[in-house]
Amino acid sequence: MMNVLIYCKPSLEGRAFHNSAHWVWLGHQLAKAFLNEGHAVSICLNSHQMERWYKQNESLLDRIENKFVVDFPSNITAGRFTLDHFLAASGSETDISAPLDVFKTAVGDAKFDCIISVCDRGILPRSAFPEAMHFSFVESPFTRAPYPRLWALDATGIDRSDVFHTGVASQFLEGITHPEIEAARRFAKDMSHKLKRRQLSELSLGRLRSKNVLVALQKEGVSALDTYTPYSSQLDFLLDVLETIPRDVGAVVTEHPQYPVIEKSAFNYLRENYPNLLVYPKWMAVEGISQNLLSIVDAAVVQTSTVGIQASLIFGKPAVCVAPESRVGPFVPCHDIGSLRNIEDIPVLRDDYRYRMLAFQLFRYTYTDQAAFEDGQLVRAVAQAFKKRDANSLYAEEFASREQFLKVGIAKVVNAAAKPRAFDKLIHLPGAPIALIETYQVHQEMTAAQLQKVKPPQPPVKRKPGRDTLKWRVLYALEAALPAAIVRPSEKVLKKLKVI
């Protein structure tokens, strides 16, 4: 039995408070998975998160050993509520003593065998408990349909401290087996085929240029972006792209599917000055719009968006990642935005390396919902690594069971082609600028109004005496459903043949 701490990332992001509830949900799922396998579980969260833990369907609090509540002072960093940014950007020389003291005071003299940091590098728990085995748990690059939702378990951290940046993954790439590579190849082919079927109607109206680049914008104010992007805003990034690409290359622009950040007035200005800008408000209603558009563009440019990983690993297309230290960096060989001047010269991964990297992602590094939270595969893998005293043994081959879970996960995903999201389901934070969304709302209201129009009642069909037989009733039914120009000539033929 292991003594496990689930660290739910109690440090708040100033412009992403809503993420705390998500981290609680993930922490709750992991806690339940470890408890079900017979391990002792403690949790670490802040007061805000504790309230949300109580609201889970099954709180599990009577089964949890310790509930460490850590409330960092809002002024612990120079900017209010920027501790998460501070920790995400910290390096070996960064003085983290102030938040570390707060954390240590909260957990006291507790000891743990294993600590899992939810969506976090785990800087504080790794420093406070160097003798424990540490993992970071985060969403993989493949989460939205038609992909099954996958979760990554990383032995060294996330972003620039993950197994790809630290070189741990490279130790296993040569050992990736032929069956794994072939399964990864099939996965890429299957997903790219499904995404091609999900193209939107706007893309078939001749609006695209002969060459097009997908520009994936993101939500501002989160540490995963702000720590690694060289741009102060998404508008700055978009302007740099538009100034760099040739005017005959289309810039297919998408925003985060839940959090648009470019104001309508800015888009109007950009459209007037950059006629190759291609963006449509209706796209906001499509879940995972960026990955849906990958099949029809020639290249992609991203900051930290995992769309860059999908472009490279699934489609084998050129991609530029301007944030090489982010989690996207190792999967995209080009980090120079100037390369967009000639997209045909942007380098791509060799097929052999590409499929090895994808196979590692699918069969060594990530878990489906079922494997992570229900079946206990993730928990058993962690327990086995702890028993061996080697966290990296997590990435040894276990292809058969991983492939089976992946197949089940794929089968559960309903591939609804470009299925629209209801307008009221689009999440808009209070005060956040909404890019062109008013246009889309008007479109929805007009569509709804047309659907509500009731057709005027049709007058009953007059029938001559003696025409109430089955043959005549069929003919009258056809006449009601089809134009008279079709039915009446047919009636004459039927009379001539004495059928009626």
Sequence and secondary structure as in RCSB ss.txt:
>XXXX:A:sequence
MMNVLIYCKPSLEGRAFHNSAHWVWLGHQLAKAFLNEGHAVSICLNSHQMERWYKQNESLLDRIENKFVVDFPSN
ITAGRFTLDHFLAASGSETDISAPLDVFKTAVGDAKFDCIISVCDRGILPRSAFPEAMHFSFVESPFTRAPYPRL
WALDATGIDRSDVFHTGVASQFLEGITHPEIEAARRFAKDMSHKLKRRQLSELSLGRLRSKNVLVALQKEGVSAL
DTYTPYSSQLDFLLDVLETIPRDVGAVVTEHPQYPVIEKSAFNYLRENYPNLLVYPKWMAVEGISQNLLSIVDAA
VVQTSTVGIQASLIFGKPAVCVAPESRVGPFVPCHDIGSLRNIEDIPVLRDDYRYRMLAFQLFRYTYTDQAAFED
GQLVRAVAQAFKKRDANSLYAEEFASREQFLKVGIAKVVNAAAKPRAFDKLIHLPGAPIALIETYQVHQEMTAAQ
LQKVKPPQPPVKRKPGRDTLKWRVLYALEAALPAAIVRPSEKVLKKLKVI
>XXXX:A:secstr
  EEEEE   S  TT TTHHHHHHHHHHHHHHHHHHTT EEEEEE HHHHHHHHTSSS  TTT S EEE    TT
SSSSTT HHHHHHH  TT   HHHHHHHHHHHTT   SEEEEETS  HHHHHH TTSEEEEEEE S  STTS  E
EEEESS SGGGSTTTTTTTHHHHTT  HHHHHHHHHHHHHHHHHHHTT  GGGGSS S SEEEEEE   TT HHH
HTT S SSHHHHHHHHHHHS TTEEEEEE  SS   S HHHHHHHHHH TTEE  GGGGGBTTHHHHHGGG SEE
EESS THHHHHHHTS   EEES TTSTTGGG SB  GGGGGGGGG     HHHHHHHHHHIIIIIEEEHIIIIIS
 HHHHHHHHHHHHT GGGGGS  HHHHHHHHHHHHHH    TT B  GGGS   TT   SSHHHHHHHHHHHHHH
HH            TT  SHHHHHHHHHHHHS HHHHHHHHHHHHHTT  
